[in-house]
Amino acid sequence: MKITESAVTLSDIRFYAYHGVLPAERIIGGDYLLSLTLYFPASSAIESDELSDTVNYAEVYEVLKKEMDIPSKLLEHVVGRILNALGSSFPILTKADCTLTKVTPPIPSFQSSGVSFSATALYR
C-alpha cells in the first residue's frame, strides 16, 4: 500500500474572541468557528504508532488558541497569523487549509450561519 496524501482535520472549534472592525466588537467579542486541515506525510506514524511521528492536535489547538486571543480587525489577518504560526510550529506540515467563521457579524437583519474567510498555505 502507498499512501499519497494524509491529513488531520479539526472541525468547527469554538472560540470567543475579540475580532472586528467596529470598536464594540473588540470590546464585547463574539463567537467564532475555526476549521483546519493539516497535510503531512504520515507514513512513519502509520508504521510506528508514535505521537512523535505525527501532528499532535492538542499542540495545534494551543497554537490556535494563542492566535485567536490576539484581537484583530480582519478575519484575513487572523487566518494569516494562524497559518504562519502553524508552519513555524510544525515543520512536518506540507499544506494547511484554514477557515474562520464569524458566527454573528454585526450586520442589521443578517440571517446566516456566519461569514467565513478561508485560505490555504503551502509549506514545501
All heavy atoms as an XYZ file, in Angstrom:
955
protein
N       0.844     -1.173      0.000
C       0.000      0.000      0.000
C       0.893      1.242      0.000
O       1.872      1.312      0.720
C      -0.884     -0.002      1.250
C      -1.564      1.304      1.488
S      -2.619      1.368      2.960
C      -1.442      1.266      4.279
N       0.502      2.228     -0.789
C       1.205      3.506     -0.806
C       0.194      4.613     -0.515
O      -0.774      4.781     -1.252
C       1.880      3.742     -2.142
C       2.614      5.057     -2.201
C       3.341      5.218     -3.519
C       3.954      6.583     -3.614
N       5.324      6.651     -3.238
N       0.412      5.327      0.561
C      -0.438      6.455      0.912
C       0.147      7.695      0.268
O       1.307      8.032      0.507
C      -0.554      6.603      2.437
C      -1.267      5.370      3.000
C      -1.271      7.895      2.810
C      -1.363      5.318      4.480
N      -0.650      8.373     -0.540
C      -0.133      9.514     -1.288
C      -0.371     10.846     -0.606
O       0.307     11.818     -0.890
C      -0.751      9.560     -2.700
O      -2.155      9.657     -2.570
C      -0.372      8.308     -3.477
N      -1.353     10.916      0.270
C      -1.619     12.150      0.995
C      -2.306     11.797      2.307
O      -3.111     10.877      2.361
C      -2.508     13.071      0.168
C      -2.707     14.431      0.777
C      -3.428     15.379     -0.150
O      -4.625     15.166     -0.397
O      -2.787     16.320     -0.636
N      -1.965     12.527      3.346
C      -2.596     12.288      4.640
C      -2.853     13.630      5.321
O      -2.151     14.609      5.061
C      -1.718     11.395      5.514
O      -0.405     11.895      5.579
N      -3.864     13.644      6.172
C      -4.244     14.894      6.816
C      -4.962     14.635      8.126
O      -5.559     13.582      8.332
C      -5.150     15.701      5.886
N      -4.896     15.630      8.987
C      -5.677     15.670     10.222
C      -6.591     16.880     10.097
O      -6.143     17.966      9.707
C      -4.770     15.818     11.464
C      -5.575     16.157     12.699
C      -3.961     14.567     11.691
N      -7.869     16.705     10.432
C      -8.831     17.804     10.366
C      -9.388     18.086     11.748
O      -9.791     17.162     12.456
C      -9.978     17.464      9.384
O      -9.418     17.254      8.092
C     -11.002     18.579      9.328
N      -9.393     19.346     12.112
C     -10.039     19.825     13.329
C     -11.227     20.645     12.855
O     -11.050     21.623     12.120
C      -9.089     20.685     14.153
C      -7.901     19.954     14.795
C      -6.763     19.811     13.822
C      -7.448     20.685     16.024
N     -12.426     20.252     13.232
C     -13.635     20.853     12.665
C     -14.408     21.693     13.673
O     -14.643     21.261     14.804
C     -14.576     19.756     12.149
O     -13.943     18.983     11.176
N     -14.798     22.862     13.234
C     -15.701     23.742     13.997
C     -15.286     23.918     15.455
O     -16.088     23.744     16.372
C     -17.139     23.240     13.914
C     -17.702     23.330     12.506
O     -17.266     24.213     11.746
O     -18.575     22.513     12.163
N     -14.027     24.289     15.654
C     -13.548     24.588     17.005
C     -14.152     25.927     17.406
O     -14.075     26.907     16.675
C     -12.014     24.676     17.040
C     -11.386     23.413     16.468
C     -11.528     24.930     18.460
C      -9.926     23.581     16.138
N     -14.765     25.970     18.577
C     -15.448     27.183     19.025
C     -14.498     28.056     19.853
O     -13.819     27.572     20.756
C     -16.661     26.825     19.874
C     -17.704     26.075     19.081
C     -18.954     25.777     19.914
N     -19.859     24.955     19.177
C     -20.688     25.396     18.235
N     -20.721     26.670     17.945
N     -21.487     24.570     17.593
N     -14.520     29.344     19.512
C     -13.747     30.339     20.254
C     -14.634     31.547     20.524
O     -15.496     31.885     19.708
C     -12.538     30.832     19.441
C     -11.443     29.823     19.278
C     -11.355     29.082     18.119
C     -10.500     29.625     20.269
C     -10.343     28.153     17.943
C      -9.488     28.697     20.109
C      -9.405     27.960     18.942
N     -14.414     32.179     21.649
C     -14.980     33.504     21.901
C     -13.802     34.446     21.779
O     -12.791     34.289     22.481
C     -15.618     33.596     23.290
C     -16.502     34.800     23.422
C     -17.823     34.738     23.019
C     -16.005     36.007     23.898
C     -18.651     35.851     23.106
C     -16.816     37.116     23.984
C     -18.136     37.042     23.585
O     -18.940     38.141     23.656
N     -13.885     35.404     20.844
C     -12.729     36.249     20.565
C     -13.177     37.678     20.284
O     -14.370     37.971     20.182
C     -11.949     35.682     19.380
N     -12.193     38.546     20.135
C     -12.431     39.984     20.047
C     -11.909     40.546     18.731
O     -11.077     41.446     18.702
C     -11.789     40.677     21.250
C     -12.387     40.176     22.536
C     -11.879     39.044     23.173
C     -13.500     40.794     23.086
C     -12.462     38.567     24.334
C     -14.090     40.323     24.248
C     -13.556     39.206     24.863
O     -14.140     38.735     26.005
N     -12.408     40.018     17.626
C     -12.004     40.465     16.296
C     -13.127     41.295     15.687
O     -14.303     41.011     15.892
C     -11.720     39.267     15.377
C     -10.767     38.278     15.957
N      -9.519     38.624     16.417
C     -10.884     36.946     16.165
C      -8.911     37.547     16.873
N      -9.721     36.510     16.735
N     -12.747     42.294     14.896
C     -13.743     43.072     14.180
C     -13.278     44.486     13.906
O     -12.409     45.023     14.601
N     -13.851     45.083     12.896
C     -13.527     46.452     12.511
C     -14.174     47.445     13.478
O     -13.581     48.459     13.825
C     -13.974     46.722     11.052
C     -13.820     48.178     10.680
C     -13.174     45.842     10.096
N     -15.379     47.132     13.927
C     -16.083     48.041     14.838
C     -15.466     47.979     16.238
O     -15.175     46.889     16.748
C     -17.569     47.665     14.916
C     -18.350     47.719     13.606
C     -19.777     47.236     13.825
C     -18.327     49.116     13.029
N     -15.266     49.133     16.865
C     -14.687     49.141     18.222
C     -15.452     48.259     19.211
O     -14.844     47.593     20.050
C     -14.753     50.625     18.625
C     -14.734     51.363     17.326
C     -15.491     50.487     16.351
N     -16.771     48.228     19.099
C     -17.575     47.421     20.031
C     -17.249     45.931     19.913
O     -17.267     45.211     20.914
C     -19.057     47.655     19.773
N     -16.939     45.467     18.699
C     -16.605     44.043     18.515
C     -15.335     43.677     19.280
O     -15.192     42.552     19.750
C     -16.387     43.728     17.036
C     -17.623     43.840     16.179
C     -17.304     43.550     14.737
O     -16.760     44.432     14.052
O     -17.597     42.415     14.303
N     -14.424     44.627     19.385
C     -13.158     44.360     20.057
C     -13.277     44.531     21.572
O     -12.347     44.187     22.302
C     -12.071     45.224     19.452
C     -11.887     44.803     17.983
C     -10.915     45.577     17.232
N      -9.572     45.381     17.774
C      -8.489     45.810     17.169
N      -8.588     46.412     16.016
N      -7.316     45.634     17.716
N     -14.417     45.028     22.018
C     -14.677     45.151     23.457
C     -15.609     44.038     23.920
O     -15.336     43.355     24.907
C     -15.290     46.535     23.779
C     -14.274     47.639     23.474
C     -15.754     46.599     25.232
C     -14.851     49.032     23.491
N     -16.712     43.840     23.192
C     -17.737     42.864     23.572
C     -17.346     41.446     23.158
O     -17.600     40.490     23.871
C     -19.097     43.243     22.948
C     -19.542     44.603     23.486
C     -20.143     42.182     23.215
C     -20.701     45.217     22.724
N     -16.742     41.308     21.981
C     -16.354     39.994     21.473
C     -17.505     39.277     20.802
O     -18.621     39.797     20.703
N     -17.207     38.081     20.323
C     -18.223     37.289     19.655
C     -17.777     35.857     19.452
O     -16.637     35.491     19.766
N     -18.684     35.054     18.913
C     -18.428     33.637     18.682
C     -17.807     33.412     17.309
O     -18.228     34.020     16.319
C     -19.729     32.840     18.773
C     -20.282     32.838     20.183
O     -19.501     32.599     21.122
O     -21.491     33.080     20.347
N     -16.838     32.504     17.266
C     -16.139     32.133     16.042
C     -16.025     30.623     15.958
O     -15.917     29.942     16.986
C     -14.723     32.740     16.015
C     -14.746     34.235     15.918
C     -14.933     35.022     17.046
C     -14.612     34.866     14.691
C     -14.989     36.393     16.958
C     -14.657     36.243     14.591
C     -14.847     37.000     15.725
O     -14.901     38.370     15.630
N     -16.029     30.115     14.735
C     -15.761     28.705     14.464
C     -14.543     28.626     13.570
O     -14.437     29.369     12.591
C     -16.953     28.041     13.764
C     -18.242     27.941     14.547
C     -19.348     27.383     13.660
C     -18.054     27.058     15.769
N     -13.636     27.736     13.897
C     -12.425     27.569     13.123
C     -12.306     26.109     12.697
O     -12.435     25.210     13.532
C     -11.206     27.976     13.952
C      -9.923     28.146     13.175
C      -9.088     29.246     13.800
C      -9.121     26.890     13.105
N     -12.101     25.889     11.412
C     -11.859     24.537     10.886
C     -10.519     24.536     10.184
O     -10.154     25.513      9.510
C     -12.966     24.120      9.922
O     -14.176     23.955     10.616
N      -9.817     23.434     10.340
C      -8.437     23.369      9.884
C      -8.136     21.962      9.390
O      -8.484     20.986     10.053
C      -7.547     23.696     11.088
C      -6.066     23.789     10.931
C      -5.696     24.986     10.067
C      -5.416     23.930     12.301
N      -7.497     21.863      8.228
C      -6.995     20.585      7.747
C      -5.491     20.735      7.547
O      -5.042     21.651      6.850
C      -7.674     20.150      6.440
O      -9.078     20.036      6.679
C      -7.138     18.802      5.958
N      -4.742     19.855      8.184
C      -3.279     19.876      8.139
C      -2.780     18.668      7.361
O      -3.101     17.531      7.710
C      -2.710     19.845      9.556
C      -3.184     20.970     10.473
C      -2.709     20.723     11.893
C      -2.706     22.310      9.953
N      -1.998     18.913      6.330
C      -1.460     17.855      5.472
C       0.007     17.617      5.829
O       0.769     18.567      6.022
C      -1.573     18.262      4.006
C      -2.994     18.470      3.560
C      -3.634     19.692      3.758
C      -3.705     17.443      2.953
C      -4.951     19.884      3.359
C      -5.021     17.623      2.544
C      -5.628     18.852      2.753
O      -6.933     19.032      2.358
N       0.384     16.354      5.872
C       1.756     15.981      6.221
C       1.968     14.518      5.855
O       1.015     13.753      5.737
C       2.009     16.183      7.724
C       1.071     15.389      8.591
C       1.444     14.154      9.090
C      -0.193     15.868      8.892
C       0.575     13.408      9.873
C      -1.069     15.128      9.672
C      -0.679     13.897     10.166
N       3.220     14.107      5.698
C       3.481     12.690      5.431
C       3.277     11.888      6.720
O       3.926     12.144      7.726
C       4.937     12.668      4.973
C       5.535     13.932      5.488
C       4.430     14.924      5.639
N       2.377     10.932      6.686
C       2.037     10.171      7.892
C       2.548      8.738      7.859
O       2.232      7.953      8.749
C       0.531     10.176      8.105
N       3.348      8.397      6.874
C       3.818      7.015      6.750
C       4.514      6.521      8.011
O       4.285      5.396      8.461
C       4.758      6.882      5.556
O       4.073      7.202      4.372
N       5.357      7.365      8.593
C       6.069      6.958      9.816
C       5.099      6.687     10.961
O       5.242      5.698     11.679
C       7.073      8.032     10.230
O       8.085      8.144      9.265
N       4.121      7.569     11.134
C       3.151      7.384     12.221
C       2.290      6.153     11.998
O       1.942      5.446     12.953
C       2.273      8.623     12.346
N       1.949      5.890     10.745
C       1.152      4.703     10.437
C       1.906      3.439     10.833
O       1.326      2.505     11.378
C       0.781      4.697      8.940
C      -0.240      5.812      8.672
C       0.239      3.342      8.507
C      -0.461      6.109      7.207
N       3.203      3.431     10.604
C       4.038      2.273     10.955
C       4.356      2.213     12.448
O       4.282      1.160     13.063
C       5.347      2.312     10.155
C       5.171      2.058      8.679
C       4.717      0.639      8.374
O       5.200     -0.308      9.026
O       3.872      0.495      7.473
N       4.735      3.352     13.033
C       5.276      3.351     14.398
C       4.217      3.404     15.494
O       4.480      2.973     16.612
C       6.214      4.542     14.584
O       5.468      5.760     14.639
N       3.058      3.997     15.204
C       2.030      4.222     16.222
C       2.546      5.134     17.332
O       2.149      5.017     18.483
C       1.531      2.888     16.791
C       0.217      3.029     17.540
O      -0.565      3.951     17.216
O      -0.038      2.217     18.453
N       3.430      6.084     16.975
C       4.029      7.004     17.945
C       3.593      8.441     17.651
O       3.649      8.890     16.503
C       5.564      6.921     17.896
C       6.126      5.603     18.360
C       5.854      5.305     19.825
O       5.744      6.249     20.626
O       5.738      4.104     20.162
N       3.201      9.149     18.695
C       2.768     10.537     18.570
C       3.869     11.420     17.998
O       3.592     12.368     17.256
C       2.311     11.066     19.934
C       1.733     12.469     19.983
C       0.526     12.597     19.055
C       1.364     12.830     21.403
N       5.093     11.119     18.297
C       6.222     11.930     17.816
C       6.371     11.888     16.295
O       7.073     12.719     15.724
C       7.525     11.477     18.480
O       7.782     10.121     18.157
N       5.709     10.958     15.626
C       5.801     10.841     14.168
C       4.623     11.491     13.437
O       4.464     11.302     12.223
C       5.883      9.360     13.763
C       7.219      8.751     14.110
O       8.223      9.484     14.113
O       7.248      7.538     14.378
N       3.804     12.234     14.167
C       2.628     12.846     13.546
C       2.455     14.270     14.058
O       3.328     14.810     14.742
C       1.362     11.994     13.803
O       0.300     12.475     12.989
C       0.974     11.970     15.262
N       1.329     14.869     13.767
C       0.990     16.202     14.258
C       0.118     16.033     15.498
O      -0.939     15.412     15.436
C       0.234     17.001     13.175
C      -0.230     18.332     13.717
C       1.105     17.200     11.944
N       0.588     16.559     16.605
C      -0.147     16.481     17.858
C      -1.237     17.552     17.853
O      -0.960     18.740     17.979
C       0.825     16.691     19.024
C       0.169     16.582     20.368
O      -1.027     16.836     20.519
N       0.947     16.222     21.373
N      -2.489     17.137     17.698
C      -3.551     18.133     17.554
C      -3.852     18.864     18.857
O      -4.451     19.934     18.833
C      -4.802     17.583     16.877
C      -5.318     16.265     17.375
C      -6.135     16.187     18.472
C      -5.001     15.086     16.702
C      -6.632     14.974     18.915
C      -5.490     13.874     17.129
C      -6.305     13.818     18.242
O      -6.782     12.616     18.675
N      -3.429     18.339     20.000
C      -3.551     19.108     21.247
C      -2.608     20.314     21.201
O      -2.975     21.416     21.624
C      -3.230     18.225     22.445
N      -1.411     20.121     20.642
C      -0.478     21.232     20.468
C      -0.970     22.201     19.398
O      -0.790     23.416     19.520
C       0.918     20.710     20.118
C       1.573     19.963     21.257
C       2.914     19.346     20.878
O       3.395     19.560     19.742
O       3.492     18.651     21.730
N      -1.588     21.689     18.358
C      -2.185     22.546     17.321
C      -3.228     23.451     17.960
O      -3.268     24.657     17.708
C      -2.809     21.705     16.182
C      -3.655     22.572     15.259
C      -1.723     20.980     15.391
N      -4.076     22.879     18.804
C      -5.112     23.670     19.468
C      -4.501     24.819     20.268
O      -5.026     25.938     20.266
C      -5.989     22.793     20.367
C      -6.990     23.612     21.132
C      -8.135     24.095     20.502
C      -6.768     23.958     22.459
C      -9.043     24.884     21.189
C      -7.665     24.744     23.151
C      -8.794     25.210     22.511
O      -9.688     26.009     23.192
N      -3.401     24.570     20.947
C      -2.753     25.624     21.736
C      -2.274     26.768     20.845
O      -2.374     27.944     21.221
C      -1.602     25.054     22.571
C      -2.074     24.149     23.699
C      -3.063     24.825     24.643
O      -2.853     26.007     25.005
O      -4.063     24.180     25.007
N      -1.754     26.450     19.664
C      -1.351     27.485     18.703
C      -2.572     28.284     18.260
O      -2.542     29.519     18.213
C      -0.620     26.864     17.483
C      -0.420     27.887     16.378
C       0.710     26.252     17.907
N      -3.658     27.587     17.958
C      -4.884     28.257     17.530
C      -5.409     29.183     18.621
O      -5.776     30.337     18.356
C      -5.956     27.232     17.163
C      -5.615     26.259     16.037
C      -6.745     25.251     15.861
C      -5.322     26.993     14.746
N      -5.449     28.692     19.828
C      -5.942     29.484     20.961
C      -5.105     30.742     21.152
O      -5.636     31.843     21.331
C      -5.942     28.639     22.230
C      -6.545     29.331     23.435
C      -6.571     28.402     24.621
C      -7.151     29.018     25.864
N      -6.902     30.427     26.081
N      -3.797     30.597     21.078
C      -2.898     31.743     21.250
C      -3.181     32.805     20.187
O      -3.268     34.000     20.503
C      -1.442     31.279     21.160
C      -0.446     32.393     21.289
C       0.964     31.864     21.171
C       1.955     33.009     21.140
N       3.315     32.561     20.864
N      -3.334     32.403     18.945
C      -3.590     33.359     17.865
C      -4.989     33.959     17.950
O      -5.177     35.137     17.663
C      -3.355     32.707     16.502
C      -1.916     32.323     16.252
C      -0.929     33.473     16.337
O      -1.287     34.615     15.963
O       0.208     33.244     16.784
N      -5.971     33.174     18.340
C      -7.335     33.696     18.470
C      -7.460     34.686     19.625
O      -8.347     35.531     19.629
C      -8.339     32.551     18.636
C      -8.597     31.749     17.383
S      -9.338     32.696     16.034
C     -10.969     33.038     16.694
N      -6.559     34.604     20.597
C      -6.579     35.521     21.739
C      -6.032     36.908     21.398
O      -6.134     37.821     22.218
C      -5.775     34.939     22.903
C      -6.526     33.853     23.654
O      -7.756     33.729     23.471
O      -5.879     33.117     24.432
N      -5.454     37.079     20.216
C      -4.908     38.374     19.796
C      -5.972     39.093     18.960
O      -6.286     38.650     17.855
C      -3.621     38.193     18.963
C      -2.552     37.443     19.754
C      -3.103     39.550     18.493
C      -1.370     36.994     18.909
N      -6.547     40.194     19.476
C      -7.587     40.898     18.720
C      -7.063     41.423     17.377
O      -5.940     41.931     17.291
C      -7.973     42.066     19.634
C      -7.558     41.631     20.998
C      -6.320     40.795     20.793
N      -7.875     41.287     16.350
C      -7.558     41.788     15.017
C      -8.815     42.377     14.398
O      -9.926     41.995     14.751
C      -7.046     40.655     14.121
O      -5.824     40.157     14.591
N      -8.620     43.258     13.436
C      -9.770     43.836     12.738
C     -10.357     42.848     11.737
O     -11.565     42.745     11.602
C      -9.362     45.107     12.003
C      -8.964     46.250     12.909
C      -8.520     47.422     12.068
C      -7.860     48.475     12.932
N      -7.207     49.503     12.111
N      -9.487     42.138     11.013
C      -9.940     41.338      9.877
C      -9.754     39.842     10.080
O      -8.730     39.393     10.610
C      -9.153     41.739      8.614
C      -9.226     43.202      8.196
C      -8.340     43.437      6.980
C     -10.664     43.605      7.909
N     -10.724     39.061      9.611
C     -10.598     37.599      9.612
C      -9.372     37.181      8.807
O      -8.666     36.238      9.177
C     -11.850     36.958      9.016
C     -13.173     37.174      9.737
C     -14.313     36.532      8.948
C     -13.117     36.633     11.150
N      -9.108     37.884      7.706
C      -7.959     37.571      6.857
C      -6.655     37.621      7.652
O      -5.787     36.765      7.481
C      -7.876     38.563      5.678
C      -9.017     38.439      4.695
C     -10.253     39.263      5.024
O     -10.463     39.627      6.210
O     -11.031     39.538      4.085
N      -6.535     38.632      8.510
C      -5.324     38.789      9.320
C      -5.173     37.639     10.315
O      -4.085     37.095     10.478
C      -5.374     40.137     10.046
C      -4.128     40.463     10.785
N      -2.957     40.819     10.156
C      -3.861     40.484     12.103
C      -2.027     41.055     11.063
N      -2.551     40.847     12.255
N      -6.269     37.273     10.949
C      -6.237     36.183     11.926
C      -5.827     34.871     11.240
O      -4.952     34.153     11.724
C      -7.595     36.012     12.640
C      -7.532     34.868     13.649
C      -8.026     37.299     13.313
N      -6.457     34.556     10.115
C      -6.142     33.315      9.388
C      -4.693     33.325      8.934
O      -3.987     32.312      9.063
C      -7.107     33.116      8.198
C      -6.634     31.995      7.283
C      -8.513     32.824      8.716
N      -4.203     34.446      8.438
C      -2.796     34.539      8.033
C      -1.844     34.282      9.187
O      -0.862     33.545      9.052
N      -2.140     34.851     10.345
C      -1.305     34.609     11.533
C      -1.334     33.144     11.936
O      -0.303     32.553     12.280
C      -1.790     35.468     12.710
C      -1.325     36.881     12.706
C      -1.413     37.538     14.090
N      -2.400     36.947     14.961
C      -3.632     37.404     15.126
N      -4.057     38.456     14.472
N      -4.462     36.808     15.962
N      -2.517     32.546     11.901
C      -2.654     31.129     12.262
C      -1.822     30.260     11.329
O      -1.058     29.394     11.779
C      -4.136     30.702     12.254
C      -4.860     31.300     13.462
C      -4.276     29.178     12.232
C      -6.370     31.174     13.415
N      -1.948     30.483     10.023
C      -1.196     29.663      9.066
C       0.310     29.854      9.220
O       1.072     28.882      9.143
C      -1.651     29.976      7.635
C      -3.074     29.508      7.300
C      -3.506     30.064      5.947
C      -3.179     27.989      7.330
N       0.748     31.075      9.481
C       2.185     31.315      9.722
C       2.661     30.599     10.981
O       3.718     29.967     10.983
C       2.467     32.815      9.834
C       2.499     33.499      8.494
O       2.848     32.892      7.480
N       2.138     34.762      8.473
N       1.889     30.707     12.047
C       2.275     30.081     13.315
C       2.321     28.556     13.192
O       3.227     27.909     13.741
C       1.312     30.495     14.428
N       1.369     27.978     12.473
C       1.363     26.520     12.291
C       2.582     26.066     11.494
O       3.220     25.066     11.840
C       0.078     26.075     11.600
C      -1.193     26.196     12.436
C      -2.419     25.993     11.566
C      -1.171     25.220     13.605
N       2.909     26.799     10.434
C       4.085     26.448      9.636
C       5.365     26.508     10.442
O       6.246     25.659     10.291
N       5.467     27.490     11.329
C       6.655     27.621     12.185
C       6.706     26.551     13.272
O       7.765     26.057     13.617
C       6.669     28.998     12.856
O       6.789     30.010     11.896
N       5.554     26.206     13.806
C       5.489     25.273     14.935
C       5.572     23.802     14.531
O       5.970     22.967     15.340
C       4.184     25.481     15.709
O       4.112     26.784     16.217
N       5.174     23.493     13.295
C       5.098     22.097     12.862
C       5.787     21.932     11.506
O       5.130     21.962     10.464
C       3.636     21.631     12.797
C       2.912     21.801     14.097
C       2.125     22.918     14.332
C       3.043     20.857     15.105
C       1.479     23.097     15.548
C       2.407     21.015     16.318
C       1.621     22.141     16.549
N       7.102     21.747     11.518
C       7.851     21.649     10.261
C       7.476     20.443      9.399
O       7.809     20.417      8.215
C       9.309     21.573     10.704
C       9.319     21.513     12.171
C       7.945     21.739     12.690
N       6.750     19.484      9.962
C       6.325     18.310      9.203
C       5.214     18.668      8.191
O       4.992     17.954      7.222
C       5.849     17.179     10.158
C       5.700     15.862      9.403
C       4.560     17.562     10.859
C       5.399     14.677     10.301
N       4.529     19.808      8.393
C       3.405     20.182      7.535
C       3.862     20.475      6.110
O       4.895     21.106      5.892
C       2.690     21.414      8.081
C       1.976     21.272      9.414
C       1.329     22.588      9.810
C       0.949     20.164      9.365
N       3.051     20.042      5.162
C       3.284     20.381      3.763
C       2.255     21.394      3.267
O       2.527     22.159      2.346
C       3.212     19.126      2.866
O       1.944     18.498      3.034
C       4.327     18.153      3.222
N       1.070     21.412      3.906
C      -0.023     22.273      3.463
C      -1.023     22.391      4.605
O      -1.133     21.489      5.438
C      -0.690     21.624      2.238
C      -1.888     22.313      1.669
C      -2.362     21.538      0.433
C      -3.803     21.773      0.129
N      -4.284     20.973     -0.998
N      -1.759     23.494      4.627
C      -2.834     23.660      5.605
C      -3.962     24.468      4.988
O      -3.716     25.442      4.268
C      -2.326     24.348      6.861
N      -5.191     24.052      5.267
C      -6.394     24.785      4.883
C      -7.040     25.287      6.165
O      -7.245     24.502      7.102
C      -7.398     23.885      4.163
C      -6.877     23.321      2.862
O      -6.178     24.058      2.138
O      -7.168     22.151      2.565
N      -7.376     26.570      6.202
C      -7.969     27.157      7.409
C      -9.191     27.979      7.023
O      -9.129     28.782      6.091
C      -6.933     28.041      8.100
S      -7.499     28.783      9.646
N     -10.286     27.772      7.750
C     -11.496     28.565      7.573
C     -11.919     29.107      8.935
O     -12.078     28.343      9.892
C     -12.645     27.724      6.979
O     -12.238     27.252      5.690
C     -13.920     28.545      6.841
N     -12.094     30.427      9.002
C     -12.539     31.085     10.222
C     -13.893     31.742      9.940
O     -14.032     32.505      8.976
C     -11.524     32.134     10.671
C     -11.857     32.889     11.950
C     -11.996     31.947     13.142
C     -10.785     33.945     12.224
N     -14.876     31.438     10.784
C     -16.230     31.957     10.610
C     -16.616     32.838     11.784
O     -16.514     32.422     12.941
C     -17.243     30.794     10.497
O     -16.879     29.977      9.384
C     -18.660     31.306     10.310
N     -17.054     34.052     11.466
C     -17.650     34.940     12.473
C     -19.127     34.577     12.492
O     -19.854     34.780     11.514
C     -17.441     36.404     12.082
C     -18.018     37.380     13.094
C     -17.846     38.819     12.648
C     -16.443     39.268     12.941
N     -16.302     40.743     12.832
N     -19.579     34.005     13.602
C     -20.920     33.435     13.670
C     -22.005     34.509     13.621
O     -23.030     34.331     12.955
C     -21.072     32.552     14.928
C     -22.482     32.018     15.052
C     -20.062     31.397     14.885
N     -21.799     35.617     14.294
C     -22.827     36.665     14.327
C     -22.216     38.007     13.934
O     -21.945     38.849     14.795
C     -23.476     36.764     15.717
O     -22.432     36.918     16.687
C     -24.311     35.552     16.045
N     -21.996     38.229     12.642
C     -21.445     39.515     12.216
C     -22.437     40.651     12.495
O     -23.650     40.437     12.442
C     -21.227     39.330     10.713
C     -22.147     38.249     10.316
C     -22.297     37.359     11.506
N     -21.929     41.842     12.810
C     -22.816     42.958     13.172
C     -23.431     43.632     11.940
O     -23.117     44.772     11.605
C     -21.881     43.898     13.926
C     -20.560     43.679     13.268
C     -20.517     42.208     12.939
N     -24.305     42.902     11.268
C     -24.993     43.412     10.089
C     -26.491     43.358     10.394
O     -27.031     42.275     10.638
C     -24.665     42.556      8.843
C     -23.153     42.524      8.592
C     -25.422     43.069      7.624
C     -22.719     41.518      7.536
N     -27.158     44.503     10.382
C     -28.596     44.509     10.704
C     -29.393     43.571      9.792
O     -29.164     43.512      8.590
C     -29.011     45.971     10.463
C     -27.742     46.750     10.606
C     -26.651     45.842     10.104
N     -30.291     42.819     10.397
C     -31.195     41.888      9.704
C     -30.470     40.782      8.949
O     -31.039     40.151      8.066
C     -32.118     42.643      8.731
O     -32.856     43.614      9.425
N     -29.220     40.525      9.265
C     -28.427     39.494      8.586
C     -28.847     38.120      9.094
O     -28.775     37.845     10.280
C     -26.940     39.725      8.875
C     -26.000     38.845      8.110
C     -25.774     39.046      6.761
C     -25.313     37.822      8.755
C     -24.877     38.255      6.056
C     -24.419     37.013      8.052
C     -24.201     37.238      6.708
N     -29.320     37.265      8.200
C     -29.763     35.921      8.551
C     -28.839     34.915      7.884
O     -28.919     34.716      6.675
C     -31.204     35.699      8.100
C     -32.213     36.627      8.748
C     -32.315     36.400     10.248
O     -32.354     35.271     10.716
N     -32.356     37.470     11.007
N     -27.969     34.300      8.656
C     -26.991     33.362      8.094
C     -26.358     32.589      9.230
O     -26.553     32.890     10.403
C     -25.918     34.147      7.325
O     -24.887     33.291      6.888
N     -25.558     31.603      8.864
C     -24.787     30.881      9.883
C     -23.414     31.517     10.067
O     -22.570     30.983     10.760
C     -24.657     29.407      9.498
O     -24.057     29.289      8.229
N     -23.188     32.669      9.438
C     -21.955     33.400      9.654
C     -21.279     33.822      8.370
O     -21.728     33.520      7.268
N     -20.169     34.542      8.554
C     -19.322     34.988      7.450
C     -17.958     34.340      7.649
O     -17.399     34.379      8.743
C     -19.188     36.525      7.443
C     -18.188     36.981      6.403
C     -20.544     37.167      7.208
N     -17.425     33.748      6.574
C     -16.171     32.996      6.680
C     -15.108     33.538      5.751
O     -15.404     34.080      4.690
C     -16.400     31.525      6.320
O     -17.346     30.937      7.175
N     -13.856     33.337      6.169
C     -12.698     33.559      5.304
C     -11.875     32.281      5.333
O     -11.632     31.712      6.394
C     -11.842     34.737      5.782
C     -10.600     34.895      4.958
C     -10.655     35.438      3.682
C      -9.373     34.463      5.435
C      -9.523     35.558      2.898
C      -8.228     34.582      4.664
C      -8.313     35.129      3.393
N     -11.436     31.844      4.144
C     -10.626     30.618      4.026
C      -9.346     30.928      3.277
O      -9.323     31.756      2.357
C     -11.386     29.546      3.246
O     -12.560     29.187      3.906
N      -8.280     30.212      3.653
C      -7.001     30.330      2.948
C      -6.263     29.006      3.057
O      -6.485     28.213      3.982
C      -6.165     31.461      3.512
N      -5.365     28.784      2.097
C      -4.524     27.597      2.067
C      -3.064     28.041      2.063
O      -2.704     28.960      1.317
C      -4.805     26.767      0.811
O      -6.174     26.333      0.859
C      -3.905     25.543      0.728
N      -2.259     27.399      2.889
C      -0.814     27.658      2.910
C      -0.084     26.418      2.419
O      -0.418     25.287      2.806
C      -0.359     28.003      4.314
N       0.912     26.628      1.567
C       1.819     25.554      1.135
C       3.143     25.793      1.832
O       3.708     26.882      1.735
C       1.995     25.574     -0.386
C       0.716     25.350     -1.196
C       1.013     25.488     -2.677
C       0.116     23.991     -0.884
N       3.631     24.781      2.523
C       4.853     24.929      3.306
C       6.083     24.332      2.624
O       7.189     24.607      3.046
C       4.667     24.303      4.692
C       3.559     24.954      5.472
C       2.384     24.275      5.741
C       3.674     26.265      5.913
C       1.362     24.877      6.456
C       2.659     26.878      6.629
C       1.511     26.168      6.895
O       0.489     26.768      7.592
N       5.893     23.507      1.624
C       7.040     22.923      0.913
C       6.786     22.958     -0.568
O       5.729     22.848     -1.052
C       7.258     21.477      1.304
C       7.607     21.293      2.745
C       8.014     19.872      2.936
N       7.647     19.439      4.268
C       7.898     18.248      4.717
N       8.487     17.367      3.975
N       7.564     17.906      5.931
